[in-house]
Amino acid sequence: MSVRERYVKLIQENPEDKKLLVSIKNFDEALSHPDSDDLLRAKEWALSIIKK
């Protein structure tokens, strides 16, 4: 969370910085991962490797 706090501080200093806004959005979205879909895809990938 310290990374997000740093982004928020920087965006307060540079409100027009679109890259910082994207960074905050990406950080927030990443908090929900890995989710059940990610785990299912990882399992399927691992099984495909084992079958080779």
N, C-alpha and C positions, 0 to 999 in steps of 0.2 A: 504493500500500500504506500510505502514511502516514494516509490516511483510515480504513482498517480498523484500524490501530493506535490511532488516536484513539477509535474506537468501542469497542475492547477495553478501553482505559483507562477510558472512561466507564462501561462495564458493570461493571467491577470496583468502581467507586465507587458505582454504583447498580444492584445486581444484580436488582432487581425491575422495572426499566424495560423493559417489553415492546417498546416502540418501538425501543430500541437493539438488542434481539435480532433484530427483524425487519430492521433496517438492516444488521446483520452478515450475516444470511442472504441478503438481496438483493445485497449487495456480492459475496459469494462466488459466487452464481449468475451474476452479470453477468460474471465473469472468463472464462467460457467463450463469450462472445459478441463478435463475430458468429460463429456457427457455420455449417455448410454449409446448414442449413435456412434460416437468416436470409438468407444470400447468394442462395439459390435464390428465395426470396420477393421479394427486392429486384430480382432480374433479371426475374421475371415481372411485377412492378409496372412497372418501367421499360419493358418491351416493350409493356405495355398502354397506357401513355401515348404511346408512339411511334405506335401503331396508330390513335390517335384523330385 
